[in-house]
Amino acid sequence: MKITGRRLVITPALRQHIESRFERLVRYEVALSHLSVILSVSKLQHSAEVVCTMQGKRIQAKASTREMYATVDQLVDRLGVQIRKHKERQADHKEPAKRSVRKAPPPVPRNEEELEVIRPARAVLTLEDAKRQLDPLPGSLLVFTALASGKLQILQRVDRNRMVLIDP
């Protein structure tokens, strides 16, 4: 670990605080190499920056507060977030059984007695409220009862900025 101070003297207490905080990163079980911590002071702002490599990938974090010890704590937290995200991307969350098994299509009812009808609750909304509740993905639908007329209506998003009101 290389600790550098710009316009700042690195005291033994500050060095010990930095080393103790970075020891907490051991719990992520990753090897951090070429760890370089740069501390600086500009007027009343205390800034810290860390640059390191983890499994060949460069990671950088910056923090700035009014107190150096708080800045170091914030810096270690930000570096920990980046390490967690990197490990999460590498994790395979699918179970082996789920990967290989295909879903069987649902059985087709032979007559109307076997047909199950599901009627979801419809919200009574104004058109403006319905526009706000509609999912932003193109092709999404919202079935609602219009507050003004009491009629069943369907709102469909055509693309990101356009919606169509279907009045059955």
Backbone as CSV, one residue per row, in Angstrom:
resi,resn,N_x,N_y,N_z,CA_x,CA_y,CA_z,C_x,C_y,C_z
1,MET,0.852,-1.171,0.000,0.000,0.000,0.000,0.897,1.232,0.000
2,LYS,0.645,2.107,-0.925,1.403,3.343,-1.039,0.475,4.495,-0.662
3,ILE,0.866,5.261,0.353,0.055,6.388,0.815,0.826,7.669,0.511
4,THR,0.185,8.570,-0.249,0.811,9.819,-0.670,-0.020,10.985,-0.161
5,GLY,0.648,12.036,0.304,-0.040,13.237,0.764,0.310,14.424,-0.100
6,ARG,-0.668,15.099,-0.600,-0.472,16.336,-1.364,-0.878,17.508,-0.477
7,ARG,0.074,18.389,-0.236,-0.151,19.521,0.678,-0.632,19.023,2.041
8,LEU,-0.083,17.848,2.453,-0.528,17.219,3.691,0.582,16.290,4.182
9,VAL,0.849,16.329,5.461,1.823,15.423,6.065,1.064,14.206,6.586
10,ILE,1.531,13.012,6.202,0.890,11.769,6.642,1.437,11.431,8.026
11,THR,0.612,11.596,9.034,1.030,11.288,10.404,0.917,9.784,10.630
12,PRO,1.640,9.259,11.620,1.521,7.825,11.923,0.086,7.423,12.302
13,ALA,-0.622,8.300,12.994,-2.006,7.994,13.364,-2.895,7.903,12.126
14,LEU,-2.694,8.804,11.179,-3.487,8.776,9.944,-3.153,7.540,9.125
15,ARG,-1.862,7.200,9.048,-1.438,5.996,8.319,-2.062,4.748,8.952
16,GLN,-2.060,4.687,10.275,-2.624,3.522,10.977,-4.139,3.444,10.747
17,HIS,-4.814,4.593,10.729,-6.259,4.624,10.473,-6.563,4.115,9.060
18,ILE,-5.794,4.558,8.088,-5.991,4.127,6.697,-5.775,2.622,6.575
19,GLU,-4.697,2.118,7.150,-4.403,0.687,7.060,-5.472,-0.148,7.753
20,SER,-5.975,0.323,8.905,-7.005,-0.444,9.612,-8.317,-0.457,8.822
21,ARG,-8.645,0.630,8.162,-9.876,0.669,7.362,-9.765,-0.230,6.133
22,PHE,-8.611,-0.240,5.483,-8.441,-1.065,4.293,-8.352,-2.555,4.644
23,GLU,-8.013,-2.883,5.888,-8.018,-4.285,6.314,-9.438,-4.860,6.299
24,ARG,-10.437,-4.020,6.425,-11.831,-4.484,6.385,-12.200,-5.074,5.035
25,LEU,-11.471,-4.698,3.994,-11.774,-5.206,2.654,-11.367,-6.664,2.478
26,VAL,-10.659,-7.232,3.445,-10.250,-8.639,3.385,-11.475,-9.548,3.364
27,ARG,-12.573,-9.127,3.980,-13.772,-9.967,4.052,-14.385,-10.265,2.683
28,TYR,-14.026,-9.500,1.656,-14.539,-9.765,0.311,-13.758,-10.855,-0.412
29,GLU,-12.669,-11.306,0.196,-11.862,-12.405,-0.326,-11.377,-12.150,-1.752
30,VAL,-10.871,-10.961,-1.988,-10.264,-10.621,-3.276,-8.880,-10.048,-3.003
31,ALA,-8.005,-10.249,-3.958,-6.648,-9.735,-3.815,-6.549,-8.380,-4.501
32,LEU,-6.294,-7.351,-3.723,-6.101,-6.005,-4.266,-4.599,-5.778,-4.407
33,SER,-4.171,-5.411,-5.601,-2.747,-5.166,-5.816,-2.549,-3.737,-6.302
34,HIS,-1.322,-3.277,-6.212,-0.951,-1.918,-6.618,-1.858,-0.890,-5.952
35,LEU,-2.071,-1.042,-4.657,-2.961,-0.160,-3.909,-2.254,1.170,-3.666
36,SER,-2.833,2.248,-4.176,-2.255,3.581,-4.047,-3.321,4.528,-3.505
37,VAL,-3.046,5.122,-2.337,-3.976,6.057,-1.703,-3.351,7.447,-1.767
38,ILE,-4.101,8.404,-2.295,-3.616,9.779,-2.423,-4.540,10.686,-1.604
39,LEU,-3.946,11.381,-0.635,-4.707,12.289,0.223,-4.292,13.721,-0.103
40,SER,-5.264,14.632,-0.099,-4.929,16.033,-0.364,-5.868,16.943,0.408
41,VAL,-5.400,18.170,0.620,-6.197,19.186,1.311,-6.211,20.429,0.437
42,SER,-7.408,20.979,0.225,-7.556,22.208,-0.524,-8.550,23.083,0.230
43,LYS,-8.058,24.135,0.809,-8.847,25.009,1.684,-9.441,24.163,2.807
44,LEU,-10.753,24.010,2.868,-11.369,23.212,3.938,-11.808,21.824,3.463
45,GLN,-11.544,21.502,2.214,-11.948,20.202,1.675,-10.796,19.207,1.763
46,HIS,-11.071,18.068,2.392,-10.111,16.972,2.478,-10.541,15.929,1.454
47,SER,-9.648,15.608,0.527,-9.976,14.671,-0.546,-9.085,13.443,-0.439
48,ALA,-9.642,12.309,-0.865,-8.880,11.066,-0.890,-9.250,10.315,-2.156
49,GLU,-8.257,9.634,-2.697,-8.469,8.857,-3.918,-7.692,7.564,-3.776
50,VAL,-8.270,6.476,-4.221,-7.583,5.190,-4.207,-7.638,4.606,-5.615
51,VAL,-6.514,4.056,-6.048,-6.424,3.377,-7.333,-5.770,2.030,-7.054
52,CYS,-6.397,0.953,-7.523,-5.835,-0.380,-7.320,-6.295,-1.293,-8.445
53,THR,-5.729,-2.473,-8.484,-6.173,-3.468,-9.461,-6.674,-4.684,-8.708
54,MET,-7.741,-5.263,-9.237,-8.338,-6.458,-8.651,-8.597,-7.426,-9.798
55,GLN,-7.933,-8.548,-9.779,-8.073,-9.570,-10.820,-7.851,-8.963,-12.206
56,GLY,-6.868,-8.081,-12.314,-6.535,-7.467,-13.592,-7.398,-6.280,-13.977
57,LYS,-8.379,-5.953,-13.168,-9.269,-4.826,-13.471,-8.909,-3.636,-12.589
58,ARG,-8.813,-2.459,-13.194,-8.472,-1.240,-12.455,-9.712,-0.704,-11.762
59,ILE,-9.571,-0.406,-10.478,-10.680,0.152,-9.698,-10.211,1.457,-9.088
60,GLN,-11.088,2.462,-9.137,-10.746,3.782,-8.625,-11.935,4.308,-7.838
61,ALA,-11.649,4.973,-6.715,-12.707,5.590,-5.913,-12.187,6.920,-5.385
62,LYS,-13.109,7.873,-5.254,-12.764,9.200,-4.733,-13.783,9.592,-3.676
63,ALA,-13.332,10.367,-2.693,-14.227,10.890,-1.658,-13.688,12.232,-1.197
64,SER,-14.602,13.074,-0.720,-14.204,14.395,-0.262,-15.177,14.860,0.818
65,THR,-14.639,15.247,1.973,-15.443,15.800,3.070,-14.626,16.901,3.752
66,ARG,-15.116,17.373,4.889,-14.423,18.424,5.619,-13.423,17.862,6.630
67,GLU,-13.429,16.534,6.839,-12.513,15.924,7.799,-11.830,14.726,7.155
68,MET,-10.524,14.572,7.354,-9.759,13.543,6.662,-10.155,12.132,7.085
69,TYR,-10.402,11.906,8.371,-10.756,10.566,8.832,-12.100,10.127,8.241
70,ALA,-13.054,11.034,8.180,-14.353,10.725,7.569,-14.199,10.479,6.071
71,THR,-13.286,11.203,5.440,-13.034,11.021,4.018,-12.482,9.628,3.751
72,VAL,-11.563,9.175,4.590,-10.989,7.833,4.428,-12.063,6.771,4.621
73,ASP,-12.921,6.947,5.628,-14.013,5.990,5.849,-14.930,5.911,4.637
74,GLN,-15.292,7.062,4.089,-16.163,7.114,2.913,-15.481,6.484,1.698
75,LEU,-14.183,6.692,1.577,-13.418,6.124,0.471,-13.425,4.599,0.525
76,VAL,-13.217,4.046,1.689,-13.216,2.584,1.842,-14.604,2.021,1.559
77,ASP,-15.647,2.717,2.005,-17.017,2.273,1.715,-17.279,2.246,0.217
78,ARG,-16.849,3.273,-0.495,-17.064,3.330,-1.947,-16.284,2.236,-2.669
79,LEU,-15.075,1.955,-2.206,-14.296,0.880,-2.801,-14.955,-0.464,-2.524
80,GLY,-15.504,-0.634,-1.335,-16.221,-1.867,-0.989,-17.436,-2.084,-1.877
81,VAL,-18.160,-1.020,-2.199,-19.316,-1.121,-3.093,-18.881,-1.602,-4.471
82,GLN,-17.783,-1.067,-4.967,-17.304,-1.482,-6.291,-16.858,-2.940,-6.286
83,ILE,-16.227,-3.378,-5.208,-15.804,-4.785,-5.117,-17.016,-5.695,-5.072
84,ARG,-18.031,-5.330,-4.283,-19.263,-6.143,-4.218,-19.932,-6.239,-5.574
85,LYS,-20.015,-5.127,-6.304,-20.625,-5.141,-7.636,-19.847,-6.040,-8.580
86,HIS,-18.519,-5.983,-8.508,-17.683,-6.825,-9.375,-17.911,-8.302,-9.063
87,LYS,-17.971,-8.641,-7.785,-18.192,-10.039,-7.403,-19.600,-10.492,-7.771
88,GLU,-20.576,-9.602,-7.671,-21.966,-9.939,-8.009,-22.101,-10.223,-9.500
89,ARG,-21.392,-9.471,-10.328,-21.452,-9.706,-11.774,-20.870,-11.063,-12.139
90,GLN,-19.880,-11.510,-11.378,-19.241,-12.771,-11.693,-20.006,-13.979,-11.153
91,ALA,-20.903,-13.773,-10.215,-21.637,-14.876,-9.610,-22.673,-15.418,-10.590
92,ASP,-22.821,-16.741,-10.613,-23.811,-17.392,-11.453,-24.992,-17.749,-10.553
93,HIS,-26.114,-17.055,-10.726,-27.246,-17.209,-9.827,-28.218,-18.304,-10.240
94,LYS,-28.040,-18.865,-11.419,-28.980,-19.879,-11.882,-28.586,-21.242,-11.336
95,GLU,-29.565,-21.981,-10.884,-29.316,-23.341,-10.421,-29.125,-24.235,-11.637
96,PRO,-28.262,-25.236,-11.538,-28.023,-26.108,-12.695,-29.294,-26.787,-13.207
97,ALA,-30.204,-27.161,-12.320,-31.431,-27.833,-12.751,-32.328,-26.893,-13.545
98,LYS,-32.366,-25.649,-13.183,-33.233,-24.696,-13.872,-32.721,-24.364,-15.263
99,ARG,-31.398,-24.439,-15.468,-30.844,-24.118,-16.772,-31.218,-25.135,-17.826
100,SER,-31.208,-26.414,-17.453,-31.391,-27.455,-18.454,-32.850,-27.823,-18.705
101,VAL,-33.723,-27.557,-17.755,-35.122,-27.949,-17.903,-35.889,-26.846,-18.622
102,ARG,-36.587,-27.230,-19.683,-37.431,-26.254,-20.383,-38.816,-26.268,-19.777
103,LYS,-39.455,-25.125,-19.855,-40.822,-25.047,-19.343,-41.770,-25.703,-20.331
104,ALA,-42.642,-26.524,-19.802,-43.645,-27.169,-20.647,-44.760,-26.158,-20.900
105,PRO,-45.337,-26.165,-22.103,-46.433,-25.232,-22.367,-47.633,-25.588,-21.501
106,PRO,-48.422,-24.606,-21.116,-49.587,-24.899,-20.284,-50.584,-25.764,-21.051
107,PRO,-51.285,-26.647,-20.360,-52.239,-27.509,-21.044,-53.387,-26.694,-21.647
108,VAL,-53.787,-27.062,-22.836,-54.875,-26.384,-23.530,-56.193,-26.990,-23.058
109,PRO,-57.135,-26.171,-22.582,-58.418,-26.718,-22.112,-59.212,-27.299,-23.290
110,ARG,-59.842,-28.447,-23.024,-60.612,-29.115,-24.077,-62.011,-28.522,-24.212
111,ASN,-62.553,-28.036,-23.134,-63.871,-27.399,-23.230,-63.910,-26.205,-22.272
112,GLU,-65.007,-25.505,-22.291,-65.114,-24.281,-21.509,-65.159,-24.531,-20.018
113,GLU,-65.549,-25.733,-19.586,-65.623,-26.023,-18.155,-64.229,-26.040,-17.535
114,GLU,-63.202,-26.428,-18.298,-61.848,-26.472,-17.771,-61.165,-25.106,-17.841
115,LEU,-61.734,-24.155,-18.555,-61.140,-22.841,-18.721,-61.285,-22.041,-17.430
116,GLU,-60.168,-21.584,-16.895,-60.182,-20.791,-15.679,-60.155,-19.310,-16.052
117,VAL,-61.066,-18.557,-15.519,-61.158,-17.131,-15.809,-60.593,-16.369,-14.616
118,ILE,-59.623,-15.529,-14.908,-59.027,-14.695,-13.866,-59.413,-13.261,-14.153
119,ARG,-60.035,-12.627,-13.184,-60.451,-11.241,-13.341,-59.698,-10.385,-12.323
120,PRO,-58.645,-9.711,-12.766,-57.906,-8.856,-11.826,-58.727,-7.628,-11.460
121,ALA,-58.464,-7.098,-10.297,-59.172,-5.893,-9.863,-58.753,-4.728,-10.755
122,ARG,-59.739,-3.947,-11.177,-59.453,-2.796,-12.022,-59.488,-1.545,-11.155
123,ALA,-58.540,-0.695,-11.406,-58.459,0.554,-10.659,-59.360,1.594,-11.312
124,VAL,-59.938,2.446,-10.496,-60.713,3.576,-10.994,-59.766,4.763,-10.984
125,LEU,-59.393,5.220,-12.185,-58.373,6.253,-12.313,-58.796,7.337,-13.292
126,THR,-58.165,8.491,-13.143,-58.292,9.504,-14.181,-57.300,9.141,-15.278
127,LEU,-57.444,9.732,-16.423,-56.546,9.437,-17.532,-55.106,9.832,-17.183
128,GLU,-54.945,10.945,-16.498,-53.600,11.400,-16.117,-52.945,10.422,-15.141
129,ASP,-53.731,9.911,-14.153,-53.180,8.924,-13.217,-52.804,7.641,-13.948
130,ALA,-53.605,7.236,-14.906,-53.315,6.034,-15.673,-52.033,6.199,-16.480
131,LYS,-51.830,7.386,-17.051,-50.594,7.647,-17.801,-49.370,7.535,-16.905
132,ARG,-49.491,8.022,-15.646,-48.374,7.944,-14.717,-48.084,6.515,-14.279
133,GLN,-49.125,5.684,-14.174,-48.948,4.312,-13.703,-48.521,3.356,-14.802
134,LEU,-48.667,3.749,-16.051,-48.328,2.863,-17.161,-46.826,2.619,-17.206
135,ASP,-46.459,1.364,-17.390,-45.061,0.954,-17.460,-44.384,1.652,-18.645
136,PRO,-43.128,2.112,-18.511,-42.464,2.844,-19.596,-42.030,1.983,-20.780
137,LEU,-42.156,0.667,-20.689,-41.742,-0.193,-21.793,-42.779,-0.191,-22.914
138,PRO,-42.338,-0.128,-24.176,-43.271,-0.168,-25.301,-44.057,-1.476,-25.300
139,GLY,-45.343,-1.386,-25.602,-46.202,-2.560,-25.639,-46.918,-2.840,-24.333
140,SER,-46.622,-2.104,-23.269,-47.269,-2.358,-21.987,-48.704,-1.843,-22.007
141,LEU,-49.550,-2.519,-21.245,-50.982,-2.204,-21.189,-51.402,-1.902,-19.759
142,LEU,-52.435,-1.076,-19.610,-53.033,-0.815,-18.315,-54.548,-0.789,-18.517
143,VAL,-55.241,-1.689,-17.828,-56.699,-1.738,-17.900,-57.226,-1.010,-16.670
144,PHE,-58.132,-0.055,-16.894,-58.663,0.717,-15.777,-60.072,1.182,-16.104
145,THR,-60.783,1.601,-15.074,-62.102,2.196,-15.236,-61.927,3.704,-15.137
146,ALA,-62.418,4.414,-16.139,-62.274,5.866,-16.172,-63.119,6.488,-15.078
147,LEU,-62.525,7.380,-14.325,-63.216,8.028,-13.222,-64.353,8.908,-13.730
148,ALA,-64.135,9.601,-14.826,-65.133,10.537,-15.347,-66.345,9.821,-15.932
149,SER,-66.119,8.763,-16.729,-67.229,8.117,-17.432,-67.663,6.802,-16.811
150,GLY,-66.801,6.173,-16.017,-67.134,4.875,-15.430,-66.986,3.735,-16.425
151,LYS,-66.426,4.001,-17.602,-66.273,2.984,-18.639,-64.913,2.300,-18.505
152,LEU,-64.870,1.053,-18.925,-63.635,0.289,-18.965,-62.786,0.802,-20.120
153,GLN,-61.516,1.101,-19.859,-60.622,1.603,-20.900,-59.266,0.930,-20.779
154,ILE,-58.554,0.897,-21.896,-57.229,0.282,-21.951,-56.257,1.328,-22.476
155,LEU,-55.151,1.492,-21.775,-54.100,2.419,-22.183,-52.891,1.590,-22.591
156,GLN,-52.405,1.823,-23.818,-51.266,1.062,-24.327,-50.152,2.013,-24.717
157,ARG,-48.904,1.654,-24.334,-47.754,2.456,-24.714,-47.241,1.928,-26.047
158,VAL,-47.219,2.803,-27.062,-46.764,2.438,-28.394,-45.247,2.509,-28.453
159,ASP,-44.688,3.631,-28.036,-43.240,3.769,-27.917,-42.973,4.639,-26.697
160,ARG,-41.756,5.101,-26.554,-41.379,5.801,-25.331,-42.227,7.036,-25.042
161,ASN,-42.641,7.760,-26.070,-43.351,9.014,-25.866,-44.820,8.974,-26.271
162,ARG,-45.271,7.893,-26.903,-46.654,7.836,-27.408,-47.464,6.762,-26.693
163,MET,-48.729,7.130,-26.374,-49.673,6.203,-25.761,-50.958,6.238,-26.560
164,VAL,-51.675,5.108,-26.541,-52.945,5.005,-27.244,-54.000,4.598,-26.227
165,LEU,-55.142,5.278,-26.261,-56.265,4.942,-25.394,-57.251,4.107,-26.191
166,ILE,-57.498,2.892,-25.710,-58.431,1.985,-26.380,-59.715,2.012,-25.597
167,ASP,-60.804,2.304,-26.308,-62.118,2.397,-25.667,-62.968,1.231,-26.208
168,PRO,-62.993,0.081,-25.493,-63.703,-1.099,-26.035,-65.211,-0.902,-26.083
